[in-house]
């Protein structure tokens, strides 16, 4: 190609690139019906894959609406089925502890938590539910701290100390509050809270090296308040650096296809794949991986630099009663919640043994 030809080609490229400016891609950060109603008029195109919802925007989006979106370069977001690998060697000790997961006990805790009229953060019934969760951890002999992000709205932290050989902390969490519908919030998130307590029960007799931390968060539905408050405190004191793994469980009880969704940000994609391998080795679950974390208590910890993962029911077949009064214990698939318990128990024990 001669010089004139090259110059014309460059000119054509320049014209084309200015005529079709690259549109900025955003990830949607909320699926709350109120937010969806608010931002829908500003969406030009939508691509939805599981929990990943990518949009192009149109018009002048007001700042209060912009909070529902996170700018993405397209490379830092992904949604895919994890490759099904041959199961690795299953450690006998882990298999032994996994066999102690008691599905009826998870069911019983979901029913008890759903028996409060509302678990909306800060209401008297939410305080009763918080006290009950606190009592269960205290009964296991764990050391309890309460973190109130405002008057009457507190999260519970229960620590099982390690054997002194490590200062590392492994944390597992689930939010105990609900959106406040009458006698509801069974899947969202009595299920995650019940699994949190079941894992704590099973691990009572385990000789851990690292500190195991059970974190029942509050105010997730209002805006991740409890988790954000605690992540900030840990960051300020420097204690956040000791947390080598954090697991979030939010909505782990509605499912028909045996699929778990593993969600984090791109820097922890390896963690999601590690969990997918554990799922194959220790459970009946298959995994989908979503890169591009949003909408639950794992987010403040990822932002604070902690390797953190959300385990959640397959979002493409999530409960039809999401944030509604029909989110009752009778809709929960307790065997499935039990499989999620096994997965997260295996992750904790594997990490602890490192
Ligand atoms: Zn939730």
Boltz pocket constraint, residues with backbone or C-beta under 6 A from the ligand:
constraints:
  - pocket:
      binder: B
      contacts: [[A, 175], [A, 177], [A, 188], [A, 189], [A, 220], [A, 250], [A, 251]]
      max_distance: 6.0
